[in-house]
């Protein structure tokens, strides 16, 4: 018969491990009872009964992301120019929701408390913008493909709002001049023959001169490598997507609106302000 010999040190260590484990579990239950959310409480569909403050904060962080709706400034319908009103955003009121959960009785269901987030600007600001402060026009020349490219670019900048302090980027607004976006091959100034979007620089040039007339701050502008036929020397503004941009800043204290179009060969850009 084998005789089992117990190592007193090993027995002691095992006993200590069991004691520490039981003690830690007891302390955890005690903390949750004293400092935690009451048993059986839910926030929406999430069970949070017994949660400690730091555990509830993790749940609230997830709810903040789920419920967030960003506010939207008013804008103009690209075709009609109609003012589309601003939209308030939504966000979780974290302190109020936190208090509601911790004050809830056992087995209660708590709803997330939200609050509205106002947009930066309102439709009323746009209603006060009704005076032409800048204008320029150039005359169309060239092929049907060039006409189509110019028309697309004009549609892109028409009825664009530039808020006070905001910088307008021609390339950002008009976007890449690619066949997938409807742009055609047409002659380009200073290039070798044809290029997609040929003619778009006449739009950026017309806009540039209207901006100058309005007294707005030009941030970036590049001349062509050779003279263009539709504007006086030194008054052109070439653009190349992802390379050369035309940008201006609204240095007034009110929004300005770009009105752009073409009629009977006249390419016109208006800057509307107060």
C-alpha positions in Angstrom: 0.0 0.0 0.0 1.3 3.4 -1.0 1.5 6.1 1.6 0.6 9.7 0.6 2.9 12.3 2.0 1.5 15.8 2.0 3.9 18.7 1.7 2.9 21.2 4.3 4.2 24.1 2.2 2.2 23.0 -0.8 -0.9 22.5 1.3 -0.5 26.0 2.7 -0.1 27.6 -0.7 -3.2 25.8 -2.0 -5.2 27.0 0.9 -4.0 30.5 0.4 -5.0 30.4 -3.3 -8.5 29.2 -2.4 -8.8 31.9 0.3 -7.7 34.7 -2.0 -10.0 33.5 -4.8 -13.0 33.3 -2.4 -12.1 36.6 -0.8 -11.7 38.4 -4.2 -15.1 37.0 -5.3 -16.7 38.2 -2.1 -15.1 41.6 -2.5 -16.3 41.9 -6.1 -19.9 41.0 -5.1 -19.8 43.5 -2.3 -18.5 46.3 -4.5 -21.2 45.6 -7.1 -23.8 45.6 -4.4 -22.6 48.9 -2.9 -21.3 50.8 -6.0 -22.9 49.0 -8.9 -26.1 49.3 -10.9 -29.0 47.6 -9.2 -29.8 44.0 -10.1 -31.7 43.3 -13.3 -31.5 46.8 -14.8 -31.4 47.1 -18.6 -30.4 50.1 -20.7 -32.3 49.5 -24.0 -31.6 45.8 -24.7 -28.3 45.7 -22.8 -28.3 44.1 -19.3 -26.2 46.2 -17.0 -27.4 45.0 -13.6 -24.4 45.0 -11.2 -22.2 46.9 -13.5 -19.6 49.1 -11.9 -19.2 52.7 -13.2 -16.3 51.9 -15.5 -18.2 49.0 -17.0 -21.2 51.1 -17.6 -19.0 53.8 -19.3 -17.9 51.2 -21.9 -21.6 50.5 -22.7 -22.4 54.2 -23.0 -19.5 54.7 -25.3 -21.0 52.1 -27.7 -24.4 53.7 -27.4 -22.9 57.2 -28.2 -21.7 55.8 -31.5 -25.0 54.0 -32.3 -27.3 57.0 -31.6 -25.2 59.8 -33.0 -26.7 61.7 -35.9 -24.6 64.6 -37.2 -26.3 68.0 -37.7 -26.5 69.3 -41.3 -26.2 72.9 -42.4 -28.8 74.2 -44.9 -27.9 74.0 -48.6 -29.2 74.9 -51.9 -30.8 72.5 -54.4 -28.2 72.3 -57.2 -30.7 72.7 -60.0 -33.5 75.0 -58.5 -31.5 77.0 -56.0 -34.2 76.3 -53.4 -33.0 76.5 -49.8 -33.1 73.1 -48.1 -33.4 73.9 -44.3 -30.8 72.8 -41.8 -31.2 69.6 -39.8 -30.5 69.2 -36.1 -28.3 66.3 -35.0 -28.8 63.9 -32.1 -26.3 62.7 -29.5 -26.5 60.7 -26.3 -26.7 62.9 -23.1 -24.1 60.7 -21.3 -24.3 62.3 -17.9 -28.1 62.2 -17.8 -28.2 58.6 -19.1 -25.5 57.6 -16.6 -27.5 59.1 -13.7 -30.7 57.5 -14.9 -29.2 54.0 -14.9 -27.7 54.3 -11.5 -30.9 55.8 -10.0 -33.1 53.1 -11.6 -34.7 50.6 -9.3 -34.0 46.9 -9.6 -35.2 45.2 -12.8 -36.0 48.6 -14.5 -35.6 49.3 -18.2 -33.9 52.6 -18.9 -34.1 54.4 -22.2 -31.1 56.3 -23.6 -31.5 60.0 -23.0 -30.6 62.1 -26.1 -30.2 65.8 -26.9 -30.4 67.8 -30.0 -27.2 69.2 -31.6 -27.7 72.4 -33.5 -26.0 72.9 -36.9 -23.4 75.6 -37.4 -25.6 77.6 -39.8 -29.3 78.2 -40.4 -31.5 78.8 -43.4 -32.2 82.3 -42.1 -28.6 83.2 -42.9 -29.1 82.2 -46.5 -32.4 84.1 -46.8 -30.4 87.3 -46.1 -28.0 86.7 -49.0 -29.6 88.4 -52.0 -27.2 90.9 -53.5 -24.7 90.4 -56.3 -21.2 91.4 -55.0 -19.1 89.9 -57.8 -19.6 89.0 -61.5 -17.6 87.9 -64.5 -18.3 86.3 -67.8 -16.3 84.8 -70.7 -17.4 83.6 -74.1 -17.5 79.9 -75.1 -15.5 78.7 -78.0 -14.6 75.2 -79.3 -16.1 71.8 -79.8 -19.2 70.0 -78.6 -17.0 67.9 -76.2 -15.5 71.1 -74.7 -19.1 72.5 -74.3 -20.1 69.3 -72.4 -17.1 69.6 -70.1 -17.8 73.2 -69.3 -21.4 72.5 -68.6 -20.6 69.7 -66.2 -18.1 72.0 -64.3 -20.7 74.8 -64.2 -23.3 72.5 -62.7 -20.9 71.4 -60.0 -20.1 74.9 -58.8 -23.6 76.3 -59.3 -25.5 77.1 -56.0 -22.5 76.2 -53.9 -22.4 78.0 -50.5 -19.1 79.2 -49.0 -19.7 80.0 -45.3 -17.8 82.7 -43.5 -14.1 81.7 -43.0 -14.5 78.7 -45.2 -12.2 77.9 -48.1 -13.7 76.9 -51.5 -11.6 74.3 -53.5 -12.5 74.1 -57.2 -11.0 70.6 -57.5 -12.8 69.3 -54.4 -16.2 70.6 -55.6 -15.8 69.7 -59.3 -14.1 66.4 -58.7 -12.0 64.3 -61.0 -12.5 65.0 -64.7 -12.9 61.3 -65.8 -15.0 59.6 -68.5 -16.9 57.8 -65.7 -18.1 61.1 -64.5 -19.2 62.2 -68.0 -16.1 64.3 -69.0 -15.0 64.1 -72.7 -11.8 64.4 -74.5 -11.2 68.0 -75.7 -8.3 70.4 -76.4 -6.3 71.5 -73.4 -4.3 74.7 -73.1 -0.6 74.1 -72.8 -1.0 70.4 -73.2 -0.3 68.0 -76.0 -3.5 67.9 -77.9 -6.5 66.4 -76.1 -7.3 65.6 -72.5 -10.3 64.6 -70.4 -12.0 67.7 -69.1 -10.6 70.1 -71.7 -12.4 73.4 -71.2 -12.8 73.2 -67.4 -10.1 75.8 -66.9 -12.4 78.4 -68.6 -14.9 77.8 -65.7 -12.2 78.1 -63.0 -10.9 81.3 -64.8 -14.4 82.8 -64.9 -14.9 82.0 -61.2 -11.5 83.5 -60.4 -12.4 86.8 -61.9 -15.8 86.9 -60.2 -14.0 86.2 -56.9 -11.7 89.1 -57.6 -14.6 91.3 -58.4 -16.2 90.4 -55.1 -13.1 91.2 -53.1 -12.8 87.7 -51.7 -9.4 86.3 -50.6 -7.6 84.2 -53.2 -5.7 81.4 -51.5 -4.4 79.4 -54.5 -4.3 80.3 -58.2 -2.0 79.2 -61.1 -1.6 80.7 -64.5 -1.5 78.7 -67.7 1.8 78.1 -69.4 0.6 80.0 -72.4 -2.0 82.7 -73.1 -5.7 81.7 -73.2 -8.0 83.3 -75.8 -11.0 83.9 -73.5 -9.5 86.3 -70.9 -6.8 89.1 -70.7 -3.3 88.0 -69.8 -2.7 87.4 -66.1 -6.4 86.9 -65.4 -6.6 83.1 -66.0 -6.6 80.3 -63.4 -5.6 76.8 -64.6 -6.6 73.7 -62.7 -5.4 70.1 -62.8 -7.0 67.6 -60.5 -4.7 66.5 -57.6 -2.1 69.0 -58.8 -3.1 72.6 -59.4 -6.2 74.0 -57.7 -8.1 77.3 -57.5 -9.1 78.1 -54.0 -10.5 81.2 -52.3 -11.6 82.0 -48.8 -14.8 83.7 -47.8 -13.3 86.6 -45.7 -16.6 88.2 -45.0 -18.9 87.7 -42.0 -21.8 86.3 -44.1 -22.2 83.3 -46.5 -21.7 83.8 -50.2 -23.4 81.8 -52.9 -21.9 80.9 -56.3 -24.3 81.1 -59.3 -22.9 79.7 -62.5 -24.3 78.9 -65.9 -24.0 79.3 -69.7 -26.6 80.9 -72.0 -26.1 81.6 -75.7 -22.4 81.0 -75.4 -21.9 83.3 -72.4 -20.3 81.6 -69.4 -21.3 83.6 -66.3 -20.4 83.4 -62.7 -22.1 85.5 -60.0 -21.1 85.8 -56.3 -24.1 86.6 -54.2 -23.6 88.1 -50.7 -25.1 90.8 -48.5 
